[in-house]
Amino acid sequence: MSDLNSQLRAFLNVGELGSAAHAPKRMFVTQAAVTTRIKALERWLRYPCFVRSRHGPR
């Protein structure tokens, strides 16, 4: 699986579930892995994918 593919899968799962805490369960990875993948995608895009708040990503 390519890095970009895993980054996009993480982004889509977090967006669909509305939580970076629930996405890892669906993806069978750790929460740190999901966070790392989304941050890498944001660096590649040079744009934030989510606005982070205490209420979860938006």
PDBQT receptor file of N, H, CA, C and O in Angstrom, charges set to zero:
ATOM      1  N   MET A   1       0.851  -1.173   0.000  1.00  0.00    +0.000 N 
ATOM      2  CA  MET A   1       0.000   0.000   0.000  1.00  0.00    +0.000 C 
ATOM      3  C   MET A   1       0.897   1.236   0.000  1.00  0.00    +0.000 C 
ATOM      4  O   MET A   1       1.849   1.320   0.777  1.00  0.00    +0.000 OA
ATOM      5  N   SER A   2       0.599   2.162  -0.846  1.00  0.00    +0.000 N 
ATOM      6  H   SER A   2      -0.174   2.094  -1.477  1.00  0.00    +0.000 HD
ATOM      7  CA  SER A   2       1.417   3.365  -0.919  1.00  0.00    +0.000 C 
ATOM      8  C   SER A   2       1.150   4.267   0.279  1.00  0.00    +0.000 C 
ATOM      9  O   SER A   2       0.106   4.181   0.925  1.00  0.00    +0.000 OA
ATOM     10  N   ASP A   3       2.110   5.127   0.558  1.00  0.00    +0.000 N 
ATOM     11  H   ASP A   3       2.959   5.197   0.033  1.00  0.00    +0.000 HD
ATOM     12  CA  ASP A   3       1.936   6.066   1.663  1.00  0.00    +0.000 C 
ATOM     13  C   ASP A   3       0.754   6.989   1.432  1.00  0.00    +0.000 C 
ATOM     14  O   ASP A   3      -0.041   7.227   2.341  1.00  0.00    +0.000 OA
ATOM     15  N   LEU A   4       0.636   7.508   0.221  1.00  0.00    +0.000 N 
ATOM     16  H   LEU A   4       1.282   7.315  -0.518  1.00  0.00    +0.000 HD
ATOM     17  CA  LEU A   4      -0.473   8.418  -0.074  1.00  0.00    +0.000 C 
ATOM     18  C   LEU A   4      -1.812   7.702   0.085  1.00  0.00    +0.000 C 
ATOM     19  O   LEU A   4      -2.777   8.287   0.577  1.00  0.00    +0.000 OA
ATOM     20  N   ASN A   5      -1.871   6.451  -0.327  1.00  0.00    +0.000 N 
ATOM     21  H   ASN A   5      -1.087   5.976  -0.727  1.00  0.00    +0.000 HD
ATOM     22  CA  ASN A   5      -3.100   5.676  -0.185  1.00  0.00    +0.000 C 
ATOM     23  C   ASN A   5      -3.479   5.534   1.295  1.00  0.00    +0.000 C 
ATOM     24  O   ASN A   5      -4.640   5.726   1.656  1.00  0.00    +0.000 OA
ATOM     25  N   SER A   6      -2.520   5.203   2.141  1.00  0.00    +0.000 N 
ATOM     26  H   SER A   6      -1.577   5.047   1.848  1.00  0.00    +0.000 HD
ATOM     27  CA  SER A   6      -2.821   5.045   3.567  1.00  0.00    +0.000 C 
ATOM     28  C   SER A   6      -3.177   6.387   4.203  1.00  0.00    +0.000 C 
ATOM     29  O   SER A   6      -4.011   6.445   5.106  1.00  0.00    +0.000 OA
ATOM     30  N   GLN A   7      -2.548   7.463   3.735  1.00  0.00    +0.000 N 
ATOM     31  H   GLN A   7      -1.870   7.416   3.001  1.00  0.00    +0.000 HD
ATOM     32  CA  GLN A   7      -2.871   8.790   4.249  1.00  0.00    +0.000 C 
ATOM     33  C   GLN A   7      -4.298   9.185   3.879  1.00  0.00    +0.000 C 
ATOM     34  O   GLN A   7      -5.036   9.722   4.706  1.00  0.00    +0.000 OA
ATOM     35  N   LEU A   8      -4.673   8.920   2.651  1.00  0.00    +0.000 N 
ATOM     36  H   LEU A   8      -4.074   8.484   1.979  1.00  0.00    +0.000 HD
ATOM     37  CA  LEU A   8      -6.040   9.243   2.219  1.00  0.00    +0.000 C 
ATOM     38  C   LEU A   8      -7.074   8.380   2.927  1.00  0.00    +0.000 C 
ATOM     39  O   LEU A   8      -8.152   8.864   3.270  1.00  0.00    +0.000 OA
ATOM     40  N   ARG A   9      -6.759   7.117   3.148  1.00  0.00    +0.000 N 
ATOM     41  H   ARG A   9      -5.883   6.723   2.869  1.00  0.00    +0.000 HD
ATOM     42  CA  ARG A   9      -7.679   6.243   3.885  1.00  0.00    +0.000 C 
ATOM     43  C   ARG A   9      -7.882   6.760   5.306  1.00  0.00    +0.000 C 
ATOM     44  O   ARG A   9      -9.002   6.753   5.816  1.00  0.00    +0.000 OA
ATOM     45  N   ALA A  10      -6.800   7.211   5.947  1.00  0.00    +0.000 N 
ATOM     46  H   ALA A  10      -5.890   7.217   5.533  1.00  0.00    +0.000 HD
ATOM     47  CA  ALA A  10      -6.905   7.764   7.299  1.00  0.00    +0.000 C 
ATOM     48  C   ALA A  10      -7.781   9.010   7.290  1.00  0.00    +0.000 C 
ATOM     49  O   ALA A  10      -8.656   9.164   8.142  1.00  0.00    +0.000 OA
ATOM     50  N   PHE A  11      -7.544   9.897   6.328  1.00  0.00    +0.000 N 
ATOM     51  H   PHE A  11      -6.833   9.771   5.636  1.00  0.00    +0.000 HD
ATOM     52  CA  PHE A  11      -8.331  11.122   6.203  1.00  0.00    +0.000 C 
ATOM     53  C   PHE A  11      -9.815  10.802   6.021  1.00  0.00    +0.000 C 
ATOM     54  O   PHE A  11     -10.661  11.386   6.698  1.00  0.00    +0.000 OA
ATOM     55  N   LEU A  12     -10.126   9.898   5.129  1.00  0.00    +0.000 N 
ATOM     56  H   LEU A  12      -9.439   9.424   4.579  1.00  0.00    +0.000 HD
ATOM     57  CA  LEU A  12     -11.523   9.557   4.856  1.00  0.00    +0.000 C 
ATOM     58  C   LEU A  12     -12.199   8.913   6.063  1.00  0.00    +0.000 C 
ATOM     59  O   LEU A  12     -13.360   9.202   6.351  1.00  0.00    +0.000 OA
ATOM     60  N   ASN A  13     -11.484   8.048   6.765  1.00  0.00    +0.000 N 
ATOM     61  H   ASN A  13     -10.540   7.813   6.531  1.00  0.00    +0.000 HD
ATOM     62  CA  ASN A  13     -12.066   7.403   7.941  1.00  0.00    +0.000 C 
ATOM     63  C   ASN A  13     -12.320   8.395   9.062  1.00  0.00    +0.000 C 
ATOM     64  O   ASN A  13     -13.372   8.350   9.699  1.00  0.00    +0.000 OA
ATOM     65  N   VAL A  14     -11.379   9.283   9.312  1.00  0.00    +0.000 N 
ATOM     66  H   VAL A  14     -10.524   9.320   8.795  1.00  0.00    +0.000 HD
ATOM     67  CA  VAL A  14     -11.584  10.304  10.348  1.00  0.00    +0.000 C 
ATOM     68  C   VAL A  14     -12.743  11.209   9.954  1.00  0.00    +0.000 C 
ATOM     69  O   VAL A  14     -13.585  11.539  10.789  1.00  0.00    +0.000 OA
ATOM     70  N   GLY A  15     -12.792  11.608   8.704  1.00  0.00    +0.000 N 
ATOM     71  H   GLY A  15     -12.108  11.340   8.025  1.00  0.00    +0.000 HD
ATOM     72  CA  GLY A  15     -13.885  12.460   8.244  1.00  0.00    +0.000 C 
ATOM     73  C   GLY A  15     -15.246  11.793   8.351  1.00  0.00    +0.000 C 
ATOM     74  O   GLY A  15     -16.226  12.414   8.762  1.00  0.00    +0.000 OA
ATOM     75  N   GLU A  16     -15.294  10.528   7.977  1.00  0.00    +0.000 N 
ATOM     76  H   GLU A  16     -14.498  10.023   7.643  1.00  0.00    +0.000 HD
ATOM     77  CA  GLU A  16     -16.568   9.797   8.025  1.00  0.00    +0.000 C 
ATOM     78  C   GLU A  16     -17.027   9.555   9.456  1.00  0.00    +0.000 C 
ATOM     79  O   GLU A  16     -18.204   9.723   9.774  1.00  0.00    +0.000 OA
ATOM     80  N   LEU A  17     -16.095   9.161  10.316  1.00  0.00    +0.000 N 
ATOM     81  H   LEU A  17     -15.139   9.024  10.057  1.00  0.00    +0.000 HD
ATOM     82  CA  LEU A  17     -16.442   8.843  11.698  1.00  0.00    +0.000 C 
ATOM     83  C   LEU A  17     -16.468  10.071  12.596  1.00  0.00    +0.000 C 
ATOM     84  O   LEU A  17     -17.059  10.040  13.675  1.00  0.00    +0.000 OA
ATOM     85  N   GLY A  18     -15.830  11.156  12.155  1.00  0.00    +0.000 N 
ATOM     86  H   GLY A  18     -15.350  11.181  11.278  1.00  0.00    +0.000 HD
ATOM     87  CA  GLY A  18     -15.801  12.372  12.950  1.00  0.00    +0.000 C 
ATOM     88  C   GLY A  18     -14.919  12.283  14.171  1.00  0.00    +0.000 C 
ATOM     89  O   GLY A  18     -15.058  13.075  15.103  1.00  0.00    +0.000 OA
ATOM     90  N   SER A  19     -14.003  11.315  14.174  1.00  0.00    +0.000 N 
ATOM     91  H   SER A  19     -13.890  10.671  13.417  1.00  0.00    +0.000 HD
ATOM     92  CA  SER A  19     -13.164  11.128  15.346  1.00  0.00    +0.000 C 
ATOM     93  C   SER A  19     -11.856  10.453  14.971  1.00  0.00    +0.000 C 
ATOM     94  O   SER A  19     -11.839   9.430  14.286  1.00  0.00    +0.000 OA
ATOM     95  N   ALA A  20     -10.764  11.040  15.432  1.00  0.00    +0.000 N 
ATOM     96  H   ALA A  20     -10.777  11.871  15.989  1.00  0.00    +0.000 HD
ATOM     97  CA  ALA A  20      -9.460  10.408  15.228  1.00  0.00    +0.000 C 
ATOM     98  C   ALA A  20      -9.261   9.264  16.207  1.00  0.00    +0.000 C 
ATOM     99  O   ALA A  20      -8.312   8.491  16.071  1.00  0.00    +0.000 OA
ATOM    100  N   ALA A  21     -10.138   9.146  17.189  1.00  0.00    +0.000 N 
ATOM    101  H   ALA A  21     -10.908   9.774  17.300  1.00  0.00    +0.000 HD
ATOM    102  CA  ALA A  21     -10.051   8.055  18.158  1.00  0.00    +0.000 C 
ATOM    103  C   ALA A  21     -10.771   6.798  17.657  1.00  0.00    +0.000 C 
ATOM    104  O   ALA A  21     -10.394   5.689  18.036  1.00  0.00    +0.000 OA
ATOM    105  N   HIS A  22     -11.787   6.947  16.822  1.00  0.00    +0.000 N 
ATOM    106  H   HIS A  22     -12.093   7.848  16.515  1.00  0.00    +0.000 HD
ATOM    107  CA  HIS A  22     -12.545   5.797  16.332  1.00  0.00    +0.000 C 
ATOM    108  C   HIS A  22     -11.972   5.215  15.041  1.00  0.00    +0.000 C 
ATOM    109  O   HIS A  22     -12.115   4.020  14.784  1.00  0.00    +0.000 OA
ATOM    110  N   ALA A  23     -11.336   6.038  14.245  1.00  0.00    +0.000 N 
ATOM    111  H   ALA A  23     -11.220   7.008  14.454  1.00  0.00    +0.000 HD
ATOM    112  CA  ALA A  23     -10.794   5.600  12.956  1.00  0.00    +0.000 C 
ATOM    113  C   ALA A  23      -9.765   4.474  13.084  1.00  0.00    +0.000 C 
ATOM    114  O   ALA A  23      -9.782   3.561  12.258  1.00  0.00    +0.000 OA
ATOM    115  N   PRO A  24      -8.876   4.492  14.072  1.00  0.00    +0.000 N 
ATOM    116  CA  PRO A  24      -7.885   3.416  14.158  1.00  0.00    +0.000 C 
ATOM    117  C   PRO A  24      -8.496   2.030  14.334  1.00  0.00    +0.000 C 
ATOM    118  O   PRO A  24      -7.947   1.042  13.847  1.00  0.00    +0.000 OA
ATOM    119  N   LYS A  25      -9.609   1.954  15.014  1.00  0.00    +0.000 N 
ATOM    120  H   LYS A  25     -10.056   2.756  15.410  1.00  0.00    +0.000 HD
ATOM    121  CA  LYS A  25     -10.267   0.652  15.213  1.00  0.00    +0.000 C 
ATOM    122  C   LYS A  25     -10.720   0.071  13.881  1.00  0.00    +0.000 C 
ATOM    123  O   LYS A  25     -10.599  -1.130  13.642  1.00  0.00    +0.000 OA
ATOM    124  N   ARG A  26     -11.235   0.925  13.029  1.00  0.00    +0.000 N 
ATOM    125  H   ARG A  26     -11.333   1.901  13.223  1.00  0.00    +0.000 HD
ATOM    126  CA  ARG A  26     -11.692   0.483  11.715  1.00  0.00    +0.000 C 
ATOM    127  C   ARG A  26     -10.518   0.102  10.818  1.00  0.00    +0.000 C 
ATOM    128  O   ARG A  26     -10.616  -0.811   9.998  1.00  0.00    +0.000 OA
ATOM    129  N   MET A  27      -9.398   0.826  10.990  1.00  0.00    +0.000 N 
ATOM    130  H   MET A  27      -9.319   1.568  11.656  1.00  0.00    +0.000 HD
ATOM    131  CA  MET A  27      -8.234   0.630  10.122  1.00  0.00    +0.000 C 
ATOM    132  C   MET A  27      -7.251  -0.408  10.671  1.00  0.00    +0.000 C 
ATOM    133  O   MET A  27      -6.303  -0.784   9.982  1.00  0.00    +0.000 OA
ATOM    134  N   PHE A  28      -7.467  -0.872  11.898  1.00  0.00    +0.000 N 
ATOM    135  H   PHE A  28      -8.237  -0.567  12.458  1.00  0.00    +0.000 HD
ATOM    136  CA  PHE A  28      -6.584  -1.843  12.550  1.00  0.00    +0.000 C 
ATOM    137  C   PHE A  28      -5.164  -1.311  12.701  1.00  0.00    +0.000 C 
ATOM    138  O   PHE A  28      -4.188  -2.018  12.448  1.00  0.00    +0.000 OA
ATOM    139  N   VAL A  29      -5.068  -0.043  13.121  1.00  0.00    +0.000 N 
ATOM    140  H   VAL A  29      -5.861   0.531  13.326  1.00  0.00    +0.000 HD
ATOM    141  CA  VAL A  29      -3.790   0.600  13.408  1.00  0.00    +0.000 C 
ATOM    142  C   VAL A  29      -3.944   1.378  14.710  1.00  0.00    +0.000 C 
ATOM    143  O   VAL A  29      -5.029   1.426  15.289  1.00  0.00    +0.000 OA
ATOM    144  N   THR A  30      -2.857   1.983  15.164  1.00  0.00    +0.000 N 
ATOM    145  H   THR A  30      -1.976   1.944  14.694  1.00  0.00    +0.000 HD
ATOM    146  CA  THR A  30      -2.918   2.778  16.379  1.00  0.00    +0.000 C 
ATOM    147  C   THR A  30      -3.390   4.197  16.065  1.00  0.00    +0.000 C 
ATOM    148  O   THR A  30      -3.377   4.631  14.913  1.00  0.00    +0.000 OA
ATOM    149  N   GLN A  31      -3.806   4.907  17.112  1.00  0.00    +0.000 N 
ATOM    150  H   GLN A  31      -3.816   4.554  18.048  1.00  0.00    +0.000 HD
ATOM    151  CA  GLN A  31      -4.220   6.293  16.932  1.00  0.00    +0.000 C 
ATOM    152  C   GLN A  31      -3.033   7.140  16.493  1.00  0.00    +0.000 C 
ATOM    153  O   GLN A  31      -3.192   8.074  15.707  1.00  0.00    +0.000 OA
ATOM    154  N   ALA A  32      -1.852   6.820  16.994  1.00  0.00    +0.000 N 
ATOM    155  H   ALA A  32      -1.723   6.062  17.632  1.00  0.00    +0.000 HD
ATOM    156  CA  ALA A  32      -0.649   7.552  16.588  1.00  0.00    +0.000 C 
ATOM    157  C   ALA A  32      -0.384   7.387  15.095  1.00  0.00    +0.000 C 
ATOM    158  O   ALA A  32       0.063   8.328  14.439  1.00  0.00    +0.000 OA
ATOM    159  N   ALA A  33      -0.655   6.204  14.554  1.00  0.00    +0.000 N 
ATOM    160  H   ALA A  33      -1.019   5.440  15.087  1.00  0.00    +0.000 HD
ATOM    161  CA  ALA A  33      -0.452   5.970  13.121  1.00  0.00    +0.000 C 
ATOM    162  C   ALA A  33      -1.413   6.815  12.286  1.00  0.00    +0.000 C 
ATOM    163  O   ALA A  33      -1.024   7.366  11.256  1.00  0.00    +0.000 OA
ATOM    164  N   VAL A  34      -2.645   6.913  12.721  1.00  0.00    +0.000 N 
ATOM    165  H   VAL A  34      -2.961   6.465  13.558  1.00  0.00    +0.000 HD
ATOM    166  CA  VAL A  34      -3.633   7.729  12.000  1.00  0.00    +0.000 C 
ATOM    167  C   VAL A  34      -3.225   9.200  12.044  1.00  0.00    +0.000 C 
ATOM    168  O   VAL A  34      -3.268   9.888  11.024  1.00  0.00    +0.000 OA
ATOM    169  N   THR A  35      -2.832   9.680  13.214  1.00  0.00    +0.000 N 
ATOM    170  H   THR A  35      -2.796   9.122  14.042  1.00  0.00    +0.000 HD
ATOM    171  CA  THR A  35      -2.401  11.065  13.362  1.00  0.00    +0.000 C 
ATOM    172  C   THR A  35      -1.192  11.361  12.487  1.00  0.00    +0.000 C 
ATOM    173  O   THR A  35      -1.137  12.401  11.830  1.00  0.00    +0.000 OA
ATOM    174  N   THR A  36      -0.228  10.457  12.476  1.00  0.00    +0.000 N 
ATOM    175  H   THR A  36      -0.272   9.612  13.010  1.00  0.00    +0.000 HD
ATOM    176  CA  THR A  36       0.974  10.626  11.661  1.00  0.00    +0.000 C 
ATOM    177  C   THR A  36       0.629  10.671  10.183  1.00  0.00    +0.000 C 
ATOM    178  O   THR A  36       1.181  11.486   9.444  1.00  0.00    +0.000 OA
ATOM    179  N   ARG A  37      -0.266   9.815   9.745  1.00  0.00    +0.000 N 
ATOM    180  H   ARG A  37      -0.715   9.152  10.345  1.00  0.00    +0.000 HD
ATOM    181  CA  ARG A  37      -0.657   9.780   8.330  1.00  0.00    +0.000 C 
ATOM    182  C   ARG A  37      -1.367  11.060   7.914  1.00  0.00    +0.000 C 
ATOM    183  O   ARG A  37      -1.131  11.575   6.821  1.00  0.00    +0.000 OA
ATOM    184  N   ILE A  38      -2.226  11.570   8.769  1.00  0.00    +0.000 N 
ATOM    185  H   ILE A  38      -2.418  11.152   9.657  1.00  0.00    +0.000 HD
ATOM    186  CA  ILE A  38      -2.942  12.799   8.426  1.00  0.00    +0.000 C 
ATOM    187  C   ILE A  38      -1.980  13.985   8.419  1.00  0.00    +0.000 C 
ATOM    188  O   ILE A  38      -2.071  14.849   7.547  1.00  0.00    +0.000 OA
ATOM    189  N   LYS A  39      -1.065  14.035   9.376  1.00  0.00    +0.000 N 
ATOM    190  H   LYS A  39      -0.991  13.333  10.085  1.00  0.00    +0.000 HD
ATOM    191  CA  LYS A  39      -0.078  15.122   9.386  1.00  0.00    +0.000 C 
ATOM    192  C   LYS A  39       0.812  15.066   8.145  1.00  0.00    +0.000 C 
ATOM    193  O   LYS A  39       1.165  16.104   7.586  1.00  0.00    +0.000 OA
ATOM    194  N   ALA A  40       1.174  13.858   7.715  1.00  0.00    +0.000 N 
ATOM    195  H   ALA A  40       0.886  13.014   8.169  1.00  0.00    +0.000 HD
ATOM    196  CA  ALA A  40       1.978  13.721   6.493  1.00  0.00    +0.000 C 
ATOM    197  C   ALA A  40       1.190  14.191   5.273  1.00  0.00    +0.000 C 
ATOM    198  O   ALA A  40       1.749  14.838   4.388  1.00  0.00    +0.000 OA
ATOM    199  N   LEU A  41      -0.100  13.872   5.219  1.00  0.00    +0.000 N 
ATOM    200  H   LEU A  41      -0.555  13.346   5.938  1.00  0.00    +0.000 HD
ATOM    201  CA  LEU A  41      -0.947  14.333   4.121  1.00  0.00    +0.000 C 
ATOM    202  C   LEU A  41      -1.037  15.856   4.122  1.00  0.00    +0.000 C 
ATOM    203  O   LEU A  41      -0.983  16.485   3.066  1.00  0.00    +0.000 OA
ATOM    204  N   GLU A  42      -1.173  16.443   5.301  1.00  0.00    +0.000 N 
ATOM    205  H   GLU A  42      -1.217  15.932   6.159  1.00  0.00    +0.000 HD
ATOM    206  CA  GLU A  42      -1.236  17.902   5.396  1.00  0.00    +0.000 C 
ATOM    207  C   GLU A  42       0.074  18.545   4.941  1.00  0.00    +0.000 C 
ATOM    208  O   GLU A  42       0.055  19.589   4.290  1.00  0.00    +0.000 OA
ATOM    209  N   ARG A  43       1.197  17.938   5.275  1.00  0.00    +0.000 N 
ATOM    210  H   ARG A  43       1.212  17.090   5.805  1.00  0.00    +0.000 HD
ATOM    211  CA  ARG A  43       2.482  18.471   4.800  1.00  0.00    +0.000 C 
ATOM    212  C   ARG A  43       2.567  18.381   3.281  1.00  0.00    +0.000 C 
ATOM    213  O   ARG A  43       3.044  19.308   2.626  1.00  0.00    +0.000 OA
ATOM    214  N   TRP A  44       2.105  17.270   2.723  1.00  0.00    +0.000 N 
ATOM    215  H   TRP A  44       1.718  16.517   3.255  1.00  0.00    +0.000 HD
ATOM    216  CA  TRP A  44       2.141  17.085   1.272  1.00  0.00    +0.000 C 
ATOM    217  C   TRP A  44       1.236  18.087   0.563  1.00  0.00    +0.000 C 
ATOM    218  O   TRP A  44       1.602  18.643  -0.472  1.00  0.00    +0.000 OA
ATOM    219  N   LEU A  45       0.062  18.310   1.125  1.00  0.00    +0.000 N 
ATOM    220  H   LEU A  45      -0.235  17.859   1.966  1.00  0.00    +0.000 HD
ATOM    221  CA  LEU A  45      -0.901  19.259   0.549  1.00  0.00    +0.000 C 
ATOM    222  C   LEU A  45      -0.528  20.709   0.846  1.00  0.00    +0.000 C 
ATOM    223  O   LEU A  45      -0.941  21.628   0.139  1.00  0.00    +0.000 OA
ATOM    224  N   ARG A  46       0.259  20.896   1.902  1.00  0.00    +0.000 N 
ATOM    225  H   ARG A  46       0.595  20.150   2.476  1.00  0.00    +0.000 HD
ATOM    226  CA  ARG A  46       0.583  22.237   2.410  1.00  0.00    +0.000 C 
ATOM    227  C   ARG A  46      -0.684  22.980   2.830  1.00  0.00    +0.000 C 
ATOM    228  O   ARG A  46      -0.825  24.185   2.624  1.00  0.00    +0.000 OA
ATOM    229  N   TYR A  47      -1.591  22.222   3.420  1.00  0.00    +0.000 N 
ATOM    230  H   TYR A  47      -1.477  21.243   3.587  1.00  0.00    +0.000 HD
ATOM    231  CA  TYR A  47      -2.869  22.776   3.853  1.00  0.00    +0.000 C 
ATOM    232  C   TYR A  47      -3.449  21.847   4.922  1.00  0.00    +0.000 C 
ATOM    233  O   TYR A  47      -3.359  20.627   4.783  1.00  0.00    +0.000 OA
ATOM    234  N   PRO A  48      -4.042  22.398   5.983  1.00  0.00    +0.000 N 
ATOM    235  CA  PRO A  48      -4.634  21.533   7.012  1.00  0.00    +0.000 C 
ATOM    236  C   PRO A  48      -5.880  20.813   6.490  1.00  0.00    +0.000 C 
ATOM    237  O   PRO A  48      -6.722  21.410   5.820  1.00  0.00    +0.000 OA
ATOM    238  N   CYS A  49      -5.978  19.554   6.801  1.00  0.00    +0.000 N 
ATOM    239  H   CYS A  49      -5.294  19.069   7.346  1.00  0.00    +0.000 HD
ATOM    240  CA  CYS A  49      -7.144  18.764   6.383  1.00  0.00    +0.000 C 
ATOM    241  C   CYS A  49      -8.327  18.979   7.323  1.00  0.00    +0.000 C 
ATOM    242  O   CYS A  49      -9.483  18.946   6.900  1.00  0.00    +0.000 OA
ATOM    243  N   PHE A  50      -8.027  19.198   8.594  1.00  0.00    +0.000 N 
ATOM    244  H   PHE A  50      -7.088  19.225   8.937  1.00  0.00    +0.000 HD
ATOM    245  CA  PHE A  50      -9.068  19.364   9.599  1.00  0.00    +0.000 C 
ATOM    246  C   PHE A  50      -8.726  20.557  10.481  1.00  0.00    +0.000 C 
ATOM    247  O   PHE A  50      -7.557  20.899  10.659  1.00  0.00    +0.000 OA
ATOM    248  N   VAL A  51      -9.750  21.178  11.024  1.00  0.00    +0.000 N 
ATOM    249  H   VAL A  51     -10.700  20.900  10.879  1.00  0.00    +0.000 HD
ATOM    250  CA  VAL A  51      -9.572  22.142  12.100  1.00  0.00    +0.000 C 
ATOM    251  C   VAL A  51      -9.733  21.337  13.368  1.00  0.00    +0.000 C 
ATOM    252  O   VAL A  51     -10.776  20.726  13.599  1.00  0.00    +0.000 OA
ATOM    253  N   ARG A  52      -8.709  21.337  14.184  1.00  0.00    +0.000 N 
ATOM    254  H   ARG A  52      -7.861  21.834  13.996  1.00  0.00    +0.000 HD
ATOM    255  CA  ARG A  52      -8.734  20.520  15.395  1.00  0.00    +0.000 C 
ATOM    256  C   ARG A  52      -9.288  21.331  16.561  1.00  0.00    +0.000 C 
ATOM    257  O   ARG A  52      -8.943  22.497  16.752  1.00  0.00    +0.000 OA
ATOM    258  N   SER A  53     -10.154  20.684  17.335  1.00  0.00    +0.000 N 
ATOM    259  H   SER A  53     -10.435  19.737  17.180  1.00  0.00    +0.000 HD
ATOM    260  CA  SER A  53     -10.705  21.312  18.538  1.00  0.00    +0.000 C 
ATOM    261  C   SER A  53     -10.942  20.232  19.576  1.00  0.00    +0.000 C 
ATOM    262  O   SER A  53     -10.767  19.044  19.303  1.00  0.00    +0.000 OA
ATOM    263  N   ARG A  54     -11.330  20.642  20.741  1.00  0.00    +0.000 N 
ATOM    264  H   ARG A  54     -11.472  21.606  20.963  1.00  0.00    +0.000 HD
ATOM    265  CA  ARG A  54     -11.598  19.638  21.788  1.00  0.00    +0.000 C 
ATOM    266  C   ARG A  54     -12.838  18.811  21.467  1.00  0.00    +0.000 C 
ATOM    267  O   ARG A  54     -13.083  17.781  22.096  1.00  0.00    +0.000 OA
ATOM    268  N   HIS A  55     -13.612  19.260  20.497  1.00  0.00    +0.000 N 
ATOM    269  H   HIS A  55     -13.412  20.097  19.987  1.00  0.00    +0.000 HD
ATOM    270  CA  HIS A  55     -14.808  18.528  20.074  1.00  0.00    +0.000 C 
ATOM    271  C   HIS A  55     -14.539  17.574  18.916  1.00  0.00    +0.000 C 
ATOM    272  O   HIS A  55     -15.456  16.963  18.368  1.00  0.00    +0.000 OA
ATOM    273  N   GLY A  56     -13.264  17.459  18.556  1.00  0.00    +0.000 N 
ATOM    274  H   GLY A  56     -12.519  17.955  19.002  1.00  0.00    +0.000 HD
ATOM    275  CA  GLY A  56     -12.888  16.577  17.459  1.00  0.00    +0.000 C 
ATOM    276  C   GLY A  56     -12.576  17.346  16.189  1.00  0.00    +0.000 C 
ATOM    277  O   GLY A  56     -12.770  18.560  16.129  1.00  0.00    +0.000 OA
ATOM    278  N   PRO A  57     -12.094  16.644  15.177  1.00  0.00    +0.000 N 
ATOM    279  CA  PRO A  57     -11.743  17.308  13.934  1.00  0.00    +0.000 C 
ATOM    280  C   PRO A  57     -12.991  17.779  13.183  1.00  0.00    +0.000 C 
ATOM    281  O   PRO A  57     -14.026  17.112  13.191  1.00  0.00    +0.000 OA
ATOM    282  N   ARG A  58     -12.874  18.920  12.546  1.00  0.00    +0.000 N 
ATOM    283  H   ARG A  58     -12.034  19.462  12.539  1.00  0.00    +0.000 HD
ATOM    284  CA  ARG A  58     -13.982  19.480  11.775  1.00  0.00    +0.000 C 
ATOM    285  C   ARG A  58     -13.527  19.738  10.367  1.00  0.00    +0.000 C 
ATOM    286  O   ARG A  58     -14.309  20.213   9.543  1.00  0.00    +0.000 OA
TER     287      ARG A  58
